[in-house]
């Protein structure tokens, strides 16, 4: 599944950034899944597309709350 792989690859990149910033709270797979209701019981491609979108949005807003810019930290635009 392409988007499942994309989700976990991006999550790992953001988690590495979080470690560099005192283990900042930037990702939360459970919250991403809640944002995908009612598809959270489904493991299909549509679910992982929504999970990826939730990760981008959540990580971007959490970074902003900490005075960080997730796009600059990643070197590309996700948020």
C-alpha positions in Angstrom: 0.0 0.0 0.0 1.6 3.2 -1.2 0.0 5.6 1.2 0.6 3.4 4.2 4.3 3.5 3.4 4.2 7.2 2.8 2.5 7.7 6.2 5.1 5.8 8.1 8.0 7.2 6.2 6.9 10.8 6.9 6.1 9.9 10.5 9.7 8.6 11.0 11.1 11.8 9.5 9.0 14.0 11.8 9.8 11.8 14.8 13.5 12.4 14.1 12.9 16.1 14.0 11.0 15.9 17.3 14.0 14.2 19.0 16.1 17.1 17.9 13.7 19.5 19.6 13.5 17.9 23.1 11.2 15.1 21.9 8.5 17.6 20.9 5.0 16.2 20.6 4.6 16.4 16.8 3.0 13.0 15.9 0.3 10.9 17.3 -0.9 7.9 15.3 -4.0 7.4 17.5 -5.2 11.0 16.9 -4.6 10.6 13.2 -6.8 7.5 13.2 -9.5 9.3 15.2 -9.5 12.0 12.5 -10.2 9.3 10.0 -13.4 8.0 11.6 -15.5 6.1 10.5 -12.7 4.7 8.3 -10.4 3.8 11.2 -11.6 0.2 11.2 -10.6 0.0 7.5 -7.0 -0.7 6.3 -7.7 0.3 2.7 -5.9 2.9 0.6 -8.5 5.6 1.3 -7.9 5.2 5.1 -4.1 5.7 4.6 -4.6 8.8 2.3 -6.6 10.4 5.1 -4.0 9.3 7.7 -1.3 10.9 5.7 -3.3 14.1 5.4 -4.0 14.1 9.2 -0.3 13.6 10.0 0.6 16.6 7.8 -2.0 18.8 9.3 -1.5 17.7 12.9 2.3 17.9 12.8 2.2 21.3 11.1 -0.1 22.8 13.7 1.7 21.2 16.7 5.0 22.6 15.3 3.5 26.0 15.0 2.3 25.9 18.6 6.0 25.3 19.5 7.2 28.1 17.3 8.6 25.7 14.7 7.9 25.5 11.0 7.5 21.9 9.9 8.0 22.7 6.3 11.4 24.4 6.9 12.4 21.5 9.2 11.6 18.9 6.6 12.9 21.0 3.7 9.6 20.6 1.8 6.0 21.7 2.1 3.5 19.3 3.8 1.5 21.9 5.7 
